[in-house]
Amino acid sequence: MTRLGRARAMGLAVLAVALLGGGAAACTTSGSDASPPTTGDRSTTTSSARPSTTTTEAPTTTTFPGQAPADVAPADPKVADVADPVFDGLGDPRIDVSHYAVEVTADPSKPGISGTVAITLQPRTAKALKSFTLDLKGPEVSEATIGKQAAKVSVDGDQITVTPAKALRPGKEVTLELRYAGTPEPGEFPALGVPVGWQADSLGGWFTMSEPSGTSTWVPVNDHPSDKATWTITLDTPKAVTGIANGRLTSSKVVGDRRQWVWTTDHPMASYLVLAAMGDYDLVQREGPGDVQVVFAFPKGVPEASRKGFDELDAILAFYSDTFGAYPDDDAGAIVVATSLGLALETQTRPLFGLDAVGDGKTWALAHEVAHQWFGDAVSPERWSDLWLNEGFATYADWLYRAHLGEDIDVLASADAGREPSGLAVTDPQAAATFDGSVYEGGARALHALRRTIGDDAFFEVLRTWFAEHDGGNATTAEFEALAEQVSGKDLKAFFTAWLDAPKQPQMPG
């Protein structure tokens, strides 16, 4: 995520809400070479797309390097919430979800939604699990089954407790099917003061802002980044309305006066990265570099000049692939929603931009949001206190790209005109200051200081190894520190204490 204040300082033109007619964007590829050391082909591949209909069967999955091994320590059966120092009360550590197959029916003219979801999960406890929780705000569950047996559902605030007819055996995969309906209840984002969750755009459509806990406003979910899963999302809309979600569009079919849009992602995804949108959109689809399917979604009437700001996507993908490792997914692109947000958001495979983030031939924050596909999406934080592994890394990746285009990265690192830090340490974000300069620029400066301390070869080896080893999973600050010491052969404890754990950072190493 990035906030919009910097765009105005850069003199970026703001798109008016009075939309003009426009066509599809024609994208170009930069032929210039990346300045950091390049990397070879990615050693893992993703599986083929799932069938184009919602299924309750456990899907065939690909194991990614970063997914947790089978012998992880069992969860405490009495602890129903993930212990997170920043956003507590989210997620249940006792279950491991591997797949969500969700179908949501909605109409832009009506506030309510209805849906079904099949959740493939297994207990992480050492003993049989008698009950577990999911996050849900607004809609109510009317039916729940596990296998062919009914399950009991009770409501406690923004969570539901599911009690199976029989306790679930440890490590045994089951499918929970839920039917639900109601009106989503978006909440206020404590760090930015904007709604989070399922909400209306300025032209009568719907879209989701999911970070940090918005997905649970429209689907029951284990809403914490530590539990990543693959998704099949079916959006049932009026026939003239377009439905957009993460991943690859595998089906679009008319059923009576409605249309079903089926989107699939085979790369594990944290719940805060999930996207759903419905409205009057143009879908612009083409092949990108390396057989990546590129999909852009623009509100109808967004002018060609504003769409052209996304022409840079291929060049950014090529640069980051050379620098960090091959693009981690088989889908890419972006969505522009029909409202002004004051920020851009790194939804997986399809970053989300408001109308105020696109301008005449330039898209604000595109390089930053695309960098999240490596850092934040492919490699996700284990806890929200590890958020700098997302935002500090994406900020530094943006600096690398700008340096590739001719800017001085030392100037960017020493005098970046970003948000003022809150006075918190990089590794101590708090809910009210989660997305401030300490996490973004502070995290990026820590990376630049590390580069100066261990040298370019070791530094870029650290970044490539970090991505390769944790792709598809979660990671912590302690793991990054250990990797940097391992690759560089240096004792970096004092360095990381000074740059990550102190509220004021030292001078940049010479």
N, C-alpha and C positions, 0 to 999 in steps of 0.2 A: 504494500500500500504506500502511496505517496500523496501528500497534500498539495493543493493547487497554488498556494501562495507564490511559489517560485516561478510558476509559469507567467504570472503577470510581470514579475521583475524581468523576465526574459523578453518581454514585449510580444508574447504570443497572442495572436488574434483570438477573440472569443466568438464562438458560433452563436448566432441569434436563435431564439426559439422559433421565430417565424421562418420555417424551413423552406428551402428552395428545391427545385427539381434537380436530380443528379443521377449519374449512372454508376456502374461498377468501377472500382479502382483497378488500374493496371499496375502490377507490381514489378519492380526491377531488382536486380541483384548486383551488389558491389563486387568488383573483381580484385579489390586491394587485399593485401596479405595482412594477417594479424601480427602485431609486434611481439606479444609474449610467445613463449615456446608453444609449439603445436602438439596436439595429441593424436593418437591413432583412432581406429574404429572402436566403437563400443562393443564389449565382449558379450553382452546379454541382449536378447531380443524379446519383444512383446508378442503375446499370442494374437491370433486373428480375432476379428470383431465377433461379438456374441450374436446370437439370433436376434432378429428385429422385433421380437415380442417379449413382453415382460414374462419372466419365468420364476417359478418358486424352487427350481432345482439348484443345487449348489453348482456354480460354474466351474469349468476347467480354468485353472489359473497358472500363471507363470511366476516362478520364484525370482524375486529381485534381490540383489546383493544386500540391501539394507533391511530386509524383512527380518523380524525377530526369529531366532532359532527356536526349535521345539522345546529346548530344555531351560527356558527362562524360569526364574523363580516363581512359584505359585502365588497368586494374589490372596490377600487376607479376606476370608469370606464375610467378615463383619464390616468391611470398609466399602461403602457404596459410592464414594466420590473420589475422583483422582485428586491426589494431594498436589495442588498447584498454588504457588505463592502469589500469583498475579490474578488469575480468574479462578476462583474456587467454586465448588458446587456443580461442576460440569463433568460428564463422563463417568462411566463405571469401570474401574480397573479389573473387575472380576470376569469380564467377558472380552472376547477378541472377535470382532466382526470382520469377515472376509469379503462380504458382498452385500450391496443393497440393490434390490430391483424395485423401483418405485414408479407408480403411475399416479399422476395428479391431474384431475379434471378441474378446469377453471374457465371463467369467462371474464374478460376485462371489464365488463359492465356490472359485475357482481362481486361483492367483497368476500364471499365464502368460497371454500375449496372442498373437494372430497378426494380421497386417495386410498390406495392400497400400497403396502410395502412388504416384500419378502426379505427378511434379514437373515443371512447365513452367518452363524456364530458358533463359538464353542466356549465353555467355561475355562477360566484360567486358574481355578482354585484346585487345591490338592484333594478336597473332598467334594461330594456331590453338592451342586448349587441349588438351593431351594427357591431363590428368587433373585432378580436383578433389576436394574433401573435403566431407563432411556430418558432422554431429554425431549420435552414437547411443550410448546407454549401456544395456547389458543385452541387448535383443533382437539376434538375428543375422540378417543378410541371406542368403537362400538362392537368390535369383534376381534378376538385373538385366538390363534391356534398354533400349536407346535406339533408337527406331524398331523395326525388326524384328531388330536385331543385338544379340547378347549383349554385355554389358559386364563387365569384371573388377572385383571388389570385394575389397579387402584391409582388414584391421583394424589400427588403430594406437591403442591405448588407447581413448579415448572418441570416436574419429573413425573413419569409413570413408573410404577413397580409392577413387573410381570412375574407372576407366580405360576410355573408350569404345573400340570396335573401330577407329574412325577418329577422329582429332583433330577437335574441334568448331570450326567456323568462327566467327570473331568476330561477335557480333551476331545470329547465326542461332538462332532459337528451336527447341528440341528438347524432347521429353518423355522423362524418365527414369522407368521403372517398376521398382519394387522390391517384392519379397515378403519378409516377415520374420516372425520369431516368437521368443519367449523371455520372460524375466521382467524387467520394468523394474527399474532400479537407482536409486531416488531417492537424491540426495546431501544432505548437510547444508548448510543455508543459512549462509554464514559470518557474515552480519550479525545473524541472529536465532536461530540454533541450532535451526531447525525443518527437517523434510525438504522437499526440493524435487523435484517430479516426480510420477509416477503412484504413488498410495498409497491405503491402505485407510482408510475412515472408521470410526466407532465402531459402526455397525450392519451391517457386512459389505459395504458398497458400495465403489466406487472413485471417486476424484476426483483432479484434477491441481492442483498448485501450481507454476506455470510460471516465476515470476520468481526468478532471472535466466536459468536455463538448464534448466528442468525439462521442456520439451516434447521434448527429445531423449531422454528416458527411455522414450518410447512411440512415436515416429515419427522416421525419419531426416529431418533438417531443417538448414537453414543458420541456426544458432541465434544470431543477433546482431540487435539491433534495427535496424541499418542496412539490412537486406534485408527489406522488407515485401512481403507477398503477399496475395492473396485465398485463401480456403479453402472447400472442401467437405468436411465431416466426417461420415462415416457410422459410427454406433456400432451394432454387431450384438450384441444382448443376448438373454438368455432372455426369453420372451414377457411375463412378469410384471414385468420390470425396465425402468425408464425410462432412456433415454440423453439426455444434455443436453450441448450445446456452444454455441459462439458463434453469433450471427446469427439467421437466420430458420429456423424449422422448416418445411422444404419437403416432407417426406414422412415418414410413419410407417406401415409396412406389416408384416404378419405373414407370415413365410415358414416354414412348418412349425411347429416349437415355439419359434421365435425371432422377434424383431422387429428391423427395421432403422429406425433414426432418422437422418434426413438433415438436417443443418444447413448453411446456406450464409451466407457473408458476402461481399459485393461491395465492401466498403471495405477497402483494404489494411490488413493487420494484422501487427504485429511478432510474432515467434514467442513471446516471453515473455508475451504477452497471450492465448494460446490456452487454451481451457478444454475439458475433457472430464470427464464425471461419469456414473456408473451407480449406480442404487440404487432404493429404494422411495420415489419422489417423487410429490407432487401438482404438476402443471403448471397454473398459473393464467394464462390468456391473455386479453388484451383489447386494444382499440384505445386508444392514448394520444394526447397532443396532436400535432397536425400529421400524423395518419395513421401515427404511429409504432406498430409492433406491440410490445406490452409482454408479456413472459413472465417470470413468477416461478416458481422451482422450490423447493418446500419439502419436507423429509422428512415423510412421512405421520405425523400425530400432533402436529406443531407447532401449538400452540394459536392460536386466532384472535387473542388479544391480542398475541402475538408477531408474527404476520403483519401486523397493523395498523401496525407501525412503518414499513412500506414505502408506506403511503398518501401519504407526503410526496413521493414520486418525481415526480409530475406538476408540483407547485409548484416543485421544484428544477429540473426540465427547463425550465420556462417562464422562470424567473429567469435561468438561465445562457444560454438562447437569446437573451433580450433583451439580455444584457450582452456576450456574446462572439460571437454569431452563431448561426444556426440549428443545432439538434442535427445532428451530422455523419453520423448513420447512420439506417437505417430500422427499427432494432430497439433495444429497451431492456429493462431489467428487472434481475433479480438472481437469485442462487442461494444458498441456505443449505445448507451441507453438514452431515452428521450427525456432527459432531465439534467439539470446542473447539480453536480455533487460536491464540487470543491476538492475532489480527490480522484485517484485511480486505484484500482484494486486488482490483486494478482490471482484471480480465479484460475484454476488449473486448465491449461491449454488455451484458454480464451480470456485473457485479461479484460477487465471491465473499465470503461471510460465514460464519464459524463459528457454532455454537450460542451461544457466549458473547458474540456481538456483537448479538444480538437480545434485546429485553426487552419489558416490558409497555407496548405502545404507542409504543415508540421503537427505532429502529435506529441503533446507534452508527456514526459515520463515513459515513453514507449520502451526505451532501452532498460530502464529500471524494472518495469513490470515483466518484460521478457526474461530478464535475469532470474526472476523468481522461479521460472520453470526448472532451473537447476537448484537454486538455493531457496528453500521454503516449500516448494511443491514436490520435486523429486526427493530432496533431503529436507525433512520437516523437523521442527523442534520437538523434543521430548516433553518439554514443559514451556509455558508461555514466558518464563524467565529466561529461556534460551532464544528469545525473539531476535536478538542481534544477529544470530546465525542466518536469519532471513534478511532483515533489513540492512544491517551493516554490510553483508555480502553483496546484496543487490545494489546498494549505493556505490560500493567499490567497483563492482562490475560496470556500472554506468560510467564511473570515472575512467576505467580502462578503455571503454569504447570511445569516450570523448578524447582520450589521449591518442587512440588509434586514428582519430580524425584530425589530430593536429594540436589539441590543447595540451597544456603542461600539467601533468598529474601531480607534481609537487605543489603547484599553485592550488589545484583543486583540494589537495589534502590539507594544506595549511591555512587557506582562506576561503573555504567554500561558503557561499552566501546562503546557507541553509537555516533551518530552524535553530533557535537558541536552545541549548541544553537545559534540562530541568535542574541540574545539579546532582542528579542521580548517577550512580555508576552504570556502565554499559550493561552489566549483568544484573542490575537491580531495577528493572522497569516496574512501575506500579500502574494499576488500572487507569488512573487519571492522567498518566503521562507515558502511556505505553508507546506511542508513536511520535516521540519528540527527538530532538537532535542528539541526545545521548545515545540512543539506540541506532539511529541512522548514520549521521556524520561521525559520531563518536566511535561506532563500530567500524566504519570504513577507515577512519584514521588509525585505529588499532591494527587493522590489516596492513595498511601502508607502512606503519612502523615495524611490523613483523617482517615485511618484505625487505626493508632496509637493514634489519638486524640479521636475517639469515641468508639474504641474497636472492636474486631472481630465480635461479635454477631450483633451489630448495623450495622457495615460496610457491611457484606454480606447480611443482610436484605435489606439495601439500594440498592445493586446491583441487587438482585432478584426482588425487587419491581419495580425498574427502568425498567428492561426488561419486566416484566409482564404488567405494566401499559402502556407502549409505543410501544409494539410489533405491527408491521405493520404500524407505524406512524412516526412522527417526534417529536423532543424534543429540548430544549434549555438548555444552561448552567444555566440560572436562575431557571428553573424547577428542575434541579439536585440539586442545592444549597438548594432550598426549601424542597425537599424530604429529604436530609441529615439532615436538622434541625428538620424536623417533626419526623423522625424515632429516631434520637439520643436524642431529647429533649434539644439540646444545641443551643446557639446562635453562629453561625459559620460565621457571616459576616466578622469579622476581619481575620479569618482563610482563607477564600476564596479570600479576597482582597490580602493577602500576597502571596498565593500560585498560584493563577490564573491570577491576574490582574497586578502584578508587573513584570518588566523585569528580576529581579534576585530573585530567591527563597530563603527563609530562611533555617536555619539548620533543619534537620529532627527531629521531636519531639522524646523525649526519651521514 
